[in-house]
Amino acid sequence: MSKPLFSAKLPILSKERAQAGAGGAAVSQIWLLRRPFALFGSSALLALLLVAFALLGVPQAVAQTAKAENRGDESLSAPDGAIIAMNSMEYLDDKRPLAIGDRLSYRVVEERTEPRPVSVADSGEMEVPLIGRVMASGKTCKQLASDIKKTLEKTYFFHATVIVSLDIASPKSKGTVFVMGAVRNQGAIEIPPDGSFTVSKAIMRAGGFSEFANQRKVKLIRKGNASSEPLMVDVKSMMEGKGEKDPVLNVDDVVIVTQNRINF
Protein backbone atom coordinates (compact mmCIF):
# COMPACT_ATOMS: atom_id res chain seq x y z
CA MET A 1 0.00 0.00 0.00
CA SER A 2 1.49 3.37 -1.05
CA LYS A 3 2.16 6.06 1.53
CA PRO A 4 0.15 9.27 1.38
CA LEU A 5 1.83 12.32 -0.12
CA PHE A 6 1.46 14.37 3.04
CA SER A 7 1.79 13.03 6.54
CA ALA A 8 -1.04 13.68 8.98
CA LYS A 9 0.51 12.38 12.17
CA LEU A 10 -0.21 15.56 14.15
CA PRO A 11 -3.56 15.40 15.93
CA ILE A 12 -6.33 17.52 14.51
CA LEU A 13 -8.44 19.45 16.95
CA SER A 14 -12.03 20.02 16.06
CA LYS A 15 -13.37 23.51 16.23
CA GLU A 16 -15.71 22.49 19.08
CA ARG A 17 -12.90 20.93 21.15
CA ALA A 18 -10.72 23.89 20.53
CA GLN A 19 -13.34 26.26 21.82
CA ALA A 20 -14.25 24.06 24.80
CA GLY A 21 -12.10 23.71 27.89
CA ALA A 22 -9.85 26.07 29.72
CA GLY A 23 -8.19 28.82 27.73
CA GLY A 24 -10.51 28.43 24.77
CA ALA A 25 -9.06 31.38 22.93
CA ALA A 26 -5.47 30.12 23.24
CA VAL A 27 -6.45 26.57 22.24
CA SER A 28 -8.32 27.98 19.26
CA GLN A 29 -5.15 29.71 18.10
CA ILE A 30 -3.16 26.50 18.51
CA TRP A 31 -5.80 24.69 16.44
CA LEU A 32 -5.53 27.23 13.68
CA LEU A 33 -1.73 26.98 13.67
CA ARG A 34 -1.53 23.18 13.78
CA ARG A 35 -4.23 22.46 11.19
CA PRO A 36 -2.06 23.39 8.15
CA PHE A 37 0.80 21.26 9.49
CA ALA A 38 -1.56 18.32 9.76
CA LEU A 39 -2.84 18.70 6.23
CA PHE A 40 0.41 19.32 4.36
CA GLY A 41 3.32 18.37 6.61
CA SER A 42 5.89 20.67 8.12
CA SER A 43 8.46 20.49 5.31
CA ALA A 44 5.97 21.15 2.53
CA LEU A 45 4.35 24.01 4.40
CA LEU A 46 7.71 25.62 5.08
CA ALA A 47 8.52 25.49 1.39
CA LEU A 48 5.16 27.04 0.54
CA LEU A 49 5.74 29.84 3.03
CA LEU A 50 9.17 30.60 1.60
CA VAL A 51 7.73 30.76 -1.92
CA ALA A 52 4.93 33.06 -0.75
CA PHE A 53 7.31 35.41 1.02
CA ALA A 54 9.54 35.49 -2.04
CA LEU A 55 6.63 36.33 -4.32
CA LEU A 56 5.46 39.08 -1.98
CA GLY A 57 8.94 40.53 -1.56
CA VAL A 58 9.91 40.76 -5.24
CA PRO A 59 7.30 43.35 -6.27
CA GLN A 60 8.15 45.46 -3.23
CA ALA A 61 11.87 45.30 -3.98
CA VAL A 62 11.24 46.15 -7.63
CA ALA A 63 9.07 49.09 -6.61
CA GLN A 64 11.70 50.39 -4.21
CA THR A 65 14.38 50.06 -6.87
CA ALA A 66 12.23 51.91 -9.39
CA LYS A 67 11.57 54.70 -6.90
CA ALA A 68 15.28 54.98 -6.14
CA GLU A 69 16.08 55.18 -9.85
CA ASN A 70 13.36 57.77 -10.47
CA ARG A 71 14.56 60.06 -7.70
CA GLY A 72 18.24 59.32 -8.28
CA ASP A 73 18.90 62.63 -10.01
CA GLU A 74 17.25 64.52 -7.16
CA SER A 75 18.36 62.70 -4.00
CA LEU A 76 21.81 61.50 -5.02
CA SER A 77 23.05 63.51 -7.95
CA ALA A 78 22.02 66.93 -6.60
CA PRO A 79 24.53 66.99 -3.72
CA ASP A 80 27.12 65.21 -5.82
CA GLY A 81 26.56 67.71 -8.63
CA ALA A 82 27.03 70.65 -6.28
CA ILE A 83 30.31 69.20 -5.02
CA ILE A 84 31.53 68.60 -8.56
CA ALA A 85 30.64 72.15 -9.56
CA MET A 86 32.59 73.55 -6.60
CA ASN A 87 35.68 71.54 -7.56
CA SER A 88 35.62 71.81 -11.34
CA MET A 89 37.14 74.48 -13.56
CA GLU A 90 34.44 73.83 -16.16
CA TYR A 91 31.89 75.77 -14.11
CA LEU A 92 33.99 78.91 -13.60
CA ASP A 93 32.65 82.21 -14.94
CA ASP A 94 33.75 82.84 -18.51
CA LYS A 95 31.76 85.98 -19.28
CA ARG A 96 32.73 88.93 -17.06
CA PRO A 97 36.29 90.27 -17.41
CA LEU A 98 37.94 91.00 -14.09
CA ALA A 99 38.70 94.62 -13.22
CA ILE A 100 40.98 96.49 -10.86
CA GLY A 101 39.62 96.37 -7.32
CA ASP A 102 37.73 93.10 -7.76
CA ARG A 103 37.90 90.85 -4.71
CA LEU A 104 38.28 87.16 -5.44
CA SER A 105 38.56 83.78 -3.78
CA TYR A 106 41.41 81.53 -4.87
CA ARG A 107 42.24 77.92 -4.09
CA VAL A 108 43.83 74.81 -5.55
CA VAL A 109 41.61 71.77 -4.94
CA GLU A 110 44.57 69.43 -4.55
CA GLU A 111 45.93 71.48 -1.63
CA ARG A 112 42.74 70.77 0.36
CA THR A 113 42.78 74.18 2.02
CA GLU A 114 40.20 76.91 2.50
CA PRO A 115 39.84 79.54 -0.26
CA ARG A 116 42.19 82.50 0.07
CA PRO A 117 40.97 86.08 -0.38
CA VAL A 118 42.85 87.92 -3.12
CA SER A 119 42.24 91.11 -5.08
CA VAL A 120 43.18 92.69 -8.38
CA ALA A 121 45.76 95.39 -7.65
CA ASP A 122 46.09 98.78 -9.34
CA SER A 123 48.58 97.23 -11.75
CA GLY A 124 45.89 94.76 -12.85
CA GLU A 125 47.82 91.90 -11.30
CA MET A 126 46.88 89.37 -8.63
CA GLU A 127 49.28 87.90 -6.09
CA VAL A 128 49.19 84.12 -6.37
CA PRO A 129 50.87 81.84 -3.80
CA LEU A 130 53.94 79.96 -5.09
CA ILE A 131 54.15 81.81 -8.43
CA GLY A 132 53.84 85.50 -7.53
CA ARG A 133 52.05 88.16 -9.57
CA VAL A 134 49.80 87.18 -12.45
CA MET A 135 47.97 89.57 -14.76
CA ALA A 136 44.26 89.30 -13.95
CA SER A 137 42.59 92.44 -15.26
CA GLY A 138 40.72 91.87 -18.51
CA LYS A 139 40.56 88.10 -18.06
CA THR A 140 37.58 86.07 -16.92
CA CYS A 141 37.79 83.83 -13.86
CA LYS A 142 38.06 80.79 -16.13
CA GLN A 143 40.84 82.31 -18.25
CA LEU A 144 42.78 83.38 -15.17
CA ALA A 145 42.43 79.96 -13.56
CA SER A 146 43.65 78.31 -16.76
CA ASP A 147 46.76 80.53 -16.88
CA ILE A 148 47.57 79.82 -13.23
CA LYS A 149 47.02 76.08 -13.76
CA LYS A 150 49.57 75.97 -16.58
CA THR A 151 52.19 77.74 -14.45
CA LEU A 152 51.60 75.57 -11.39
CA GLU A 153 51.84 72.34 -13.37
CA LYS A 154 55.25 73.33 -14.74
CA THR A 155 56.88 73.14 -11.31
CA TYR A 156 54.63 72.48 -8.33
CA PHE A 157 51.80 70.12 -9.32
CA PHE A 158 51.40 67.10 -11.54
CA HIS A 159 47.75 68.12 -11.87
CA ALA A 160 46.26 71.35 -10.49
CA THR A 161 42.57 72.22 -10.31
CA VAL A 162 42.47 75.99 -9.84
CA ILE A 163 39.26 77.63 -8.62
CA VAL A 164 38.89 81.41 -8.96
CA SER A 165 35.60 83.08 -8.12
CA LEU A 166 34.47 86.69 -7.86
CA ASP A 167 33.33 87.68 -4.37
CA ILE A 168 32.90 91.45 -4.66
CA ALA A 169 32.98 93.36 -7.93
CA SER A 170 34.67 96.75 -7.97
CA PRO A 171 32.53 99.81 -8.72
CA LYS A 172 31.97 100.53 -12.39
CA SER A 173 34.84 102.45 -13.96
CA LYS A 174 34.50 105.75 -15.80
CA GLY A 175 35.93 104.29 -19.00
CA THR A 176 39.32 103.30 -20.39
CA VAL A 177 42.59 104.78 -21.60
CA PHE A 178 45.21 103.07 -23.72
CA VAL A 179 48.87 102.62 -22.78
CA MET A 180 51.17 101.59 -25.60
CA GLY A 181 54.89 101.33 -26.32
CA ALA A 182 57.67 100.43 -23.90
CA VAL A 183 55.60 99.15 -20.97
CA ARG A 184 55.29 95.64 -19.61
CA ASN A 185 51.59 95.19 -20.40
CA GLN A 186 50.22 97.19 -23.30
CA GLY A 187 46.50 97.67 -23.80
CA ALA A 188 43.38 99.23 -22.36
CA ILE A 189 43.43 100.37 -18.74
CA GLU A 190 40.23 101.05 -16.81
CA ILE A 191 39.87 104.43 -15.14
CA PRO A 192 38.95 103.93 -11.47
CA PRO A 193 35.56 105.28 -10.39
CA ASP A 194 37.02 107.55 -7.72
CA GLY A 195 39.95 109.95 -7.82
CA SER A 196 42.00 111.31 -10.69
CA PHE A 197 43.84 109.05 -13.08
CA THR A 198 47.15 110.41 -14.32
CA VAL A 199 49.82 109.44 -16.82
CA SER A 200 52.12 107.98 -14.16
CA LYS A 201 49.27 105.91 -12.66
CA ALA A 202 48.35 104.55 -16.08
CA ILE A 203 51.96 103.49 -16.70
CA MET A 204 52.08 101.87 -13.27
CA ARG A 205 48.92 99.88 -14.00
CA ALA A 206 50.45 98.78 -17.29
CA GLY A 207 53.19 97.07 -15.28
CA GLY A 208 55.67 99.94 -15.35
CA PHE A 209 58.35 100.86 -17.84
CA SER A 210 60.04 98.11 -19.81
CA GLU A 211 63.82 97.79 -19.90
CA PHE A 212 64.49 100.18 -22.80
CA ALA A 213 61.73 102.73 -22.09
CA ASN A 214 62.53 106.41 -22.52
CA GLN A 215 61.02 107.76 -19.33
CA ARG A 216 61.64 111.38 -20.37
CA LYS A 217 59.61 111.18 -23.59
CA VAL A 218 56.13 109.88 -22.95
CA LYS A 219 53.54 110.95 -25.49
CA LEU A 220 49.98 111.83 -24.51
CA ILE A 221 47.39 111.96 -27.27
CA ARG A 222 44.10 113.46 -26.20
CA LYS A 223 40.81 112.11 -27.51
CA GLY A 224 39.63 114.14 -30.47
CA ASN A 225 43.06 115.70 -31.02
CA ALA A 226 44.72 112.93 -32.99
CA SER A 227 45.78 115.37 -35.73
CA SER A 228 47.46 117.79 -33.31
CA GLU A 229 50.90 117.43 -31.79
CA PRO A 230 50.96 115.02 -28.81
CA LEU A 231 51.85 116.37 -25.38
CA MET A 232 55.31 115.25 -24.27
CA VAL A 233 55.60 114.27 -20.59
CA ASP A 234 58.90 113.86 -18.74
CA VAL A 235 57.87 111.18 -16.26
CA LYS A 236 61.40 110.69 -14.93
CA SER A 237 61.71 114.34 -13.89
CA MET A 238 58.23 114.20 -12.42
CA MET A 239 59.15 111.17 -10.31
CA GLU A 240 62.27 112.97 -9.14
CA GLY A 241 60.14 115.91 -7.95
CA LYS A 242 61.49 118.49 -10.36
CA GLY A 243 58.19 120.28 -10.90
CA GLU A 244 56.87 118.36 -13.91
CA LYS A 245 53.10 118.05 -13.80
CA ASP A 246 51.37 114.69 -13.99
CA PRO A 247 48.56 115.20 -16.54
CA VAL A 248 45.12 113.85 -15.66
CA LEU A 249 43.78 111.46 -18.27
CA ASN A 250 40.35 111.48 -19.82
CA VAL A 251 38.36 108.63 -21.34
CA ASP A 252 39.99 107.18 -24.48
CA ASP A 253 43.26 109.13 -24.10
CA VAL A 254 46.34 107.35 -25.46
CA VAL A 255 49.69 107.17 -23.64
CA ILE A 256 52.69 106.09 -25.72
CA VAL A 257 56.01 105.36 -24.00
CA THR A 258 58.87 105.77 -26.47
CA GLN A 259 61.92 103.54 -26.45
CA ASN A 260 65.62 104.29 -26.17
CA ARG A 261 67.92 102.75 -28.70
CA ILE A 262 70.52 102.25 -25.94
CA ASN A 263 69.62 101.52 -22.35
CA PHE A 264 71.37 103.89 -19.92
SEVEX-403550 format. One record per residue (C-alpha): residue in one letter; y, x, z. Coordinates in Angstrom, 1 decimal. Layout:
+------+--------+--------+--------+
| type |     c2 |     c1 |     c3 |
+------+--------+--------+--------+
|    A |      Y |      X |      Z |
...
+------+--------+--------+--------+
***
This chain:
+------+--------+--------+--------+
| type |     c2 |     c1 |     c3 |
+------+--------+--------+--------+
|    M |    0.0 |    0.0 |    0.0 |
|    S |    3.4 |    1.5 |   -1.1 |
|    K |    6.1 |    2.2 |    1.5 |
|    P |    9.3 |    0.1 |    1.4 |
|    L |   12.3 |    1.8 |   -0.1 |
|    F |   14.4 |    1.5 |    3.0 |
|    S |   13.0 |    1.8 |    6.5 |
|    A |   13.7 |   -1.0 |    9.0 |
|    K |   12.4 |    0.5 |   12.2 |
|    L |   15.6 |   -0.2 |   14.1 |
|    P |   15.4 |   -3.6 |   15.9 |
|    I |   17.5 |   -6.3 |   14.5 |
|    L |   19.4 |   -8.4 |   17.0 |
|    S |   20.0 |  -12.0 |   16.1 |
|    K |   23.5 |  -13.4 |   16.2 |
|    E |   22.5 |  -15.7 |   19.1 |
|    R |   20.9 |  -12.9 |   21.2 |
|    A |   23.9 |  -10.7 |   20.5 |
|    Q |   26.3 |  -13.3 |   21.8 |
|    A |   24.1 |  -14.2 |   24.8 |
|    G |   23.7 |  -12.1 |   27.9 |
|    A |   26.1 |   -9.8 |   29.7 |
|    G |   28.8 |   -8.2 |   27.7 |
|    G |   28.4 |  -10.5 |   24.8 |
|    A |   31.4 |   -9.1 |   22.9 |
|    A |   30.1 |   -5.5 |   23.2 |
|    V |   26.6 |   -6.5 |   22.2 |
|    S |   28.0 |   -8.3 |   19.3 |
|    Q |   29.7 |   -5.2 |   18.1 |
|    I |   26.5 |   -3.2 |   18.5 |
|    W |   24.7 |   -5.8 |   16.4 |
|    L |   27.2 |   -5.5 |   13.7 |
|    L |   27.0 |   -1.7 |   13.7 |
|    R |   23.2 |   -1.5 |   13.8 |
|    R |   22.5 |   -4.2 |   11.2 |
|    P |   23.4 |   -2.1 |    8.1 |
|    F |   21.3 |    0.8 |    9.5 |
|    A |   18.3 |   -1.6 |    9.8 |
|    L |   18.7 |   -2.8 |    6.2 |
|    F |   19.3 |    0.4 |    4.4 |
|    G |   18.4 |    3.3 |    6.6 |
|    S |   20.7 |    5.9 |    8.1 |
|    S |   20.5 |    8.5 |    5.3 |
|    A |   21.2 |    6.0 |    2.5 |
|    L |   24.0 |    4.3 |    4.4 |
|    L |   25.6 |    7.7 |    5.1 |
|    A |   25.5 |    8.5 |    1.4 |
|    L |   27.0 |    5.2 |    0.5 |
|    L |   29.8 |    5.7 |    3.0 |
|    L |   30.6 |    9.2 |    1.6 |
|    V |   30.8 |    7.7 |   -1.9 |
|    A |   33.1 |    4.9 |   -0.7 |
|    F |   35.4 |    7.3 |    1.0 |
|    A |   35.5 |    9.5 |   -2.0 |
|    L |   36.3 |    6.6 |   -4.3 |
|    L |   39.1 |    5.5 |   -2.0 |
|    G |   40.5 |    8.9 |   -1.6 |
|    V |   40.8 |    9.9 |   -5.2 |
|    P |   43.4 |    7.3 |   -6.3 |
|    Q |   45.5 |    8.2 |   -3.2 |
|    A |   45.3 |   11.9 |   -4.0 |
|    V |   46.2 |   11.2 |   -7.6 |
|    A |   49.1 |    9.1 |   -6.6 |
|    Q |   50.4 |   11.7 |   -4.2 |
|    T |   50.1 |   14.4 |   -6.9 |
|    A |   51.9 |   12.2 |   -9.4 |
|    K |   54.7 |   11.6 |   -6.9 |
|    A |   55.0 |   15.3 |   -6.1 |
|    E |   55.2 |   16.1 |   -9.9 |
|    N |   57.8 |   13.4 |  -10.5 |
|    R |   60.1 |   14.6 |   -7.7 |
|    G |   59.3 |   18.2 |   -8.3 |
|    D |   62.6 |   18.9 |  -10.0 |
|    E |   64.5 |   17.2 |   -7.2 |
|    S |   62.7 |   18.4 |   -4.0 |
|    L |   61.5 |   21.8 |   -5.0 |
|    S |   63.5 |   23.1 |   -7.9 |
|    A |   66.9 |   22.0 |   -6.6 |
|    P |   67.0 |   24.5 |   -3.7 |
|    D |   65.2 |   27.1 |   -5.8 |
|    G |   67.7 |   26.6 |   -8.6 |
|    A |   70.6 |   27.0 |   -6.3 |
|    I |   69.2 |   30.3 |   -5.0 |
|    I |   68.6 |   31.5 |   -8.6 |
|    A |   72.2 |   30.6 |   -9.6 |
|    M |   73.5 |   32.6 |   -6.6 |
|    N |   71.5 |   35.7 |   -7.6 |
|    S |   71.8 |   35.6 |  -11.3 |
|    M |   74.5 |   37.1 |  -13.6 |
|    E |   73.8 |   34.4 |  -16.2 |
|    Y |   75.8 |   31.9 |  -14.1 |
|    L |   78.9 |   34.0 |  -13.6 |
|    D |   82.2 |   32.6 |  -14.9 |
|    D |   82.8 |   33.8 |  -18.5 |
|    K |   86.0 |   31.8 |  -19.3 |
|    R |   88.9 |   32.7 |  -17.1 |
|    P |   90.3 |   36.3 |  -17.4 |
|    L |   91.0 |   37.9 |  -14.1 |
|    A |   94.6 |   38.7 |  -13.2 |
|    I |   96.5 |   41.0 |  -10.9 |
|    G |   96.4 |   39.6 |   -7.3 |
|    D |   93.1 |   37.7 |   -7.8 |
|    R |   90.9 |   37.9 |   -4.7 |
|    L |   87.2 |   38.3 |   -5.4 |
|    S |   83.8 |   38.6 |   -3.8 |
|    Y |   81.5 |   41.4 |   -4.9 |
|    R |   77.9 |   42.2 |   -4.1 |
|    V |   74.8 |   43.8 |   -5.5 |
|    V |   71.8 |   41.6 |   -4.9 |
|    E |   69.4 |   44.6 |   -4.6 |
|    E |   71.5 |   45.9 |   -1.6 |
|    R |   70.8 |   42.7 |    0.4 |
|    T |   74.2 |   42.8 |    2.0 |
|    E |   76.9 |   40.2 |    2.5 |
|    P |   79.5 |   39.8 |   -0.3 |
|    R |   82.5 |   42.2 |    0.1 |
|    P |   86.1 |   41.0 |   -0.4 |
|    V |   87.9 |   42.9 |   -3.1 |
|    S |   91.1 |   42.2 |   -5.1 |
|    V |   92.7 |   43.2 |   -8.4 |
|    A |   95.4 |   45.8 |   -7.7 |
|    D |   98.8 |   46.1 |   -9.3 |
|    S |   97.2 |   48.6 |  -11.7 |
|    G |   94.8 |   45.9 |  -12.8 |
|    E |   91.9 |   47.8 |  -11.3 |
|    M |   89.4 |   46.9 |   -8.6 |
|    E |   87.9 |   49.3 |   -6.1 |
|    V |   84.1 |   49.2 |   -6.4 |
|    P |   81.8 |   50.9 |   -3.8 |
|    L |   80.0 |   53.9 |   -5.1 |
|    I |   81.8 |   54.1 |   -8.4 |
|    G |   85.5 |   53.8 |   -7.5 |
|    R |   88.2 |   52.1 |   -9.6 |
|    V |   87.2 |   49.8 |  -12.5 |
|    M |   89.6 |   48.0 |  -14.8 |
|    A |   89.3 |   44.3 |  -13.9 |
|    S |   92.4 |   42.6 |  -15.3 |
|    G |   91.9 |   40.7 |  -18.5 |
|    K |   88.1 |   40.6 |  -18.1 |
|    T |   86.1 |   37.6 |  -16.9 |
|    C |   83.8 |   37.8 |  -13.9 |
|    K |   80.8 |   38.1 |  -16.1 |
|    Q |   82.3 |   40.8 |  -18.2 |
|    L |   83.4 |   42.8 |  -15.2 |
|    A |   80.0 |   42.4 |  -13.6 |
|    S |   78.3 |   43.7 |  -16.8 |
|    D |   80.5 |   46.8 |  -16.9 |
|    I |   79.8 |   47.6 |  -13.2 |
|    K |   76.1 |   47.0 |  -13.8 |
|    K |   76.0 |   49.6 |  -16.6 |
|    T |   77.7 |   52.2 |  -14.5 |
|    L |   75.6 |   51.6 |  -11.4 |
|    E |   72.3 |   51.8 |  -13.4 |
|    K |   73.3 |   55.2 |  -14.7 |
|    T |   73.1 |   56.9 |  -11.3 |
|    Y |   72.5 |   54.6 |   -8.3 |
|    F |   70.1 |   51.8 |   -9.3 |
|    F |   67.1 |   51.4 |  -11.5 |
|    H |   68.1 |   47.7 |  -11.9 |
|    A |   71.3 |   46.3 |  -10.5 |
|    T |   72.2 |   42.6 |  -10.3 |
|    V |   76.0 |   42.5 |   -9.8 |
|    I |   77.6 |   39.3 |   -8.6 |
|    V |   81.4 |   38.9 |   -9.0 |
|    S |   83.1 |   35.6 |   -8.1 |
|    L |   86.7 |   34.5 |   -7.9 |
|    D |   87.7 |   33.3 |   -4.4 |
|    I |   91.4 |   32.9 |   -4.7 |
|    A |   93.4 |   33.0 |   -7.9 |
|    S |   96.8 |   34.7 |   -8.0 |
|    P |   99.8 |   32.5 |   -8.7 |
|    K |  100.5 |   32.0 |  -12.4 |
|    S |  102.5 |   34.8 |  -14.0 |
|    K |  105.7 |   34.5 |  -15.8 |
|    G |  104.3 |   35.9 |  -19.0 |
|    T |  103.3 |   39.3 |  -20.4 |
|    V |  104.8 |   42.6 |  -21.6 |
|    F |  103.1 |   45.2 |  -23.7 |
|    V |  102.6 |   48.9 |  -22.8 |
|    M |  101.6 |   51.2 |  -25.6 |
|    G |  101.3 |   54.9 |  -26.3 |
|    A |  100.4 |   57.7 |  -23.9 |
|    V |   99.2 |   55.6 |  -21.0 |
|    R |   95.6 |   55.3 |  -19.6 |
|    N |   95.2 |   51.6 |  -20.4 |
|    Q |   97.2 |   50.2 |  -23.3 |
|    G |   97.7 |   46.5 |  -23.8 |
|    A |   99.2 |   43.4 |  -22.4 |
|    I |  100.4 |   43.4 |  -18.7 |
|    E |  101.0 |   40.2 |  -16.8 |
|    I |  104.4 |   39.9 |  -15.1 |
|    P |  103.9 |   38.9 |  -11.5 |
|    P |  105.3 |   35.6 |  -10.4 |
|    D |  107.5 |   37.0 |   -7.7 |
|    G |  109.9 |   40.0 |   -7.8 |
|    S |  111.3 |   42.0 |  -10.7 |
|    F |  109.0 |   43.8 |  -13.1 |
|    T |  110.4 |   47.2 |  -14.3 |
|    V |  109.4 |   49.8 |  -16.8 |
|    S |  108.0 |   52.1 |  -14.2 |
|    K |  105.9 |   49.3 |  -12.7 |
|    A |  104.6 |   48.4 |  -16.1 |
|    I |  103.5 |   52.0 |  -16.7 |
|    M |  101.9 |   52.1 |  -13.3 |
|    R |   99.9 |   48.9 |  -14.0 |
|    A |   98.8 |   50.4 |  -17.3 |
|    G |   97.1 |   53.2 |  -15.3 |
|    G |   99.9 |   55.7 |  -15.4 |
|    F |  100.9 |   58.3 |  -17.8 |
|    S |   98.1 |   60.0 |  -19.8 |
|    E |   97.8 |   63.8 |  -19.9 |
|    F |  100.2 |   64.5 |  -22.8 |
|    A |  102.7 |   61.7 |  -22.1 |
|    N |  106.4 |   62.5 |  -22.5 |
|    Q |  107.8 |   61.0 |  -19.3 |
|    R |  111.4 |   61.6 |  -20.4 |
|    K |  111.2 |   59.6 |  -23.6 |
|    V |  109.9 |   56.1 |  -22.9 |
|    K |  111.0 |   53.5 |  -25.5 |
|    L |  111.8 |   50.0 |  -24.5 |
|    I |  112.0 |   47.4 |  -27.3 |
|    R |  113.5 |   44.1 |  -26.2 |
|    K |  112.1 |   40.8 |  -27.5 |
|    G |  114.1 |   39.6 |  -30.5 |
|    N |  115.7 |   43.1 |  -31.0 |
|    A |  112.9 |   44.7 |  -33.0 |
|    S |  115.4 |   45.8 |  -35.7 |
|    S |  117.8 |   47.5 |  -33.3 |
|    E |  117.4 |   50.9 |  -31.8 |
|    P |  115.0 |   51.0 |  -28.8 |
|    L |  116.4 |   51.8 |  -25.4 |
|    M |  115.2 |   55.3 |  -24.3 |
|    V |  114.3 |   55.6 |  -20.6 |
|    D |  113.9 |   58.9 |  -18.7 |
|    V |  111.2 |   57.9 |  -16.3 |
|    K |  110.7 |   61.4 |  -14.9 |
|    S |  114.3 |   61.7 |  -13.9 |
|    M |  114.2 |   58.2 |  -12.4 |
|    M |  111.2 |   59.1 |  -10.3 |
|    E |  113.0 |   62.3 |   -9.1 |
|    G |  115.9 |   60.1 |   -7.9 |
|    K |  118.5 |   61.5 |  -10.4 |
|    G |  120.3 |   58.2 |  -10.9 |
|    E |  118.4 |   56.9 |  -13.9 |
|    K |  118.1 |   53.1 |  -13.8 |
|    D |  114.7 |   51.4 |  -14.0 |
|    P |  115.2 |   48.6 |  -16.5 |
|    V |  113.9 |   45.1 |  -15.7 |
|    L |  111.5 |   43.8 |  -18.3 |
|    N |  111.5 |   40.3 |  -19.8 |
|    V |  108.6 |   38.4 |  -21.3 |
|    D |  107.2 |   40.0 |  -24.5 |
|    D |  109.1 |   43.3 |  -24.1 |
|    V |  107.3 |   46.3 |  -25.5 |
|    V |  107.2 |   49.7 |  -23.6 |
|    I |  106.1 |   52.7 |  -25.7 |
|    V |  105.4 |   56.0 |  -24.0 |
|    T |  105.8 |   58.9 |  -26.5 |
|    Q |  103.5 |   61.9 |  -26.5 |
|    N |  104.3 |   65.6 |  -26.2 |
|    R |  102.7 |   67.9 |  -28.7 |
|    I |  102.3 |   70.5 |  -25.9 |
|    N |  101.5 |   69.6 |  -22.4 |
|    F |  103.9 |   71.4 |  -19.9 |
+------+--------+--------+--------+
***
